[in-house]
Amino acid sequence: MNWNRLYGLRSYLKSSLWVVPLIAVPLALVVSRLLHVLDARLGWSLLDFGAAGAQQLSLLDREIERIFIYREDLALAQIVDAQGLGGHSGKVSHLK
């Protein structure tokens, strides 16, 4: 294979939008299946919600949808806060 054909192929693959999903989708399916097997073997329970906990979460979700009128506000309210601060920085302001 000539260097110009190899360069053209490499350039085409770099600029193509279908290459990453072609690799990522099967990889995600395999990783998901492996995590399910690992979960079953180790007996992980992240939040350990039972039926009552799931019902409470469903009720909370419906209440949030009822409170927020605009879709944008609802989307922002449903974003999970990684630090659990709810948008609060943790710093106390002493402004009077």
Buried (B, 14 or more C-beta within 10 A) or exposed (E): EEEEEEEEEEEEEEEEEEEEEEEEEEEEEEEEEEEEEEEEEEEEEEEEEEEEEEEEEEEEEEEEEEEBEEEEEBEEEEEEEEEEEEEEEEEEEEEE
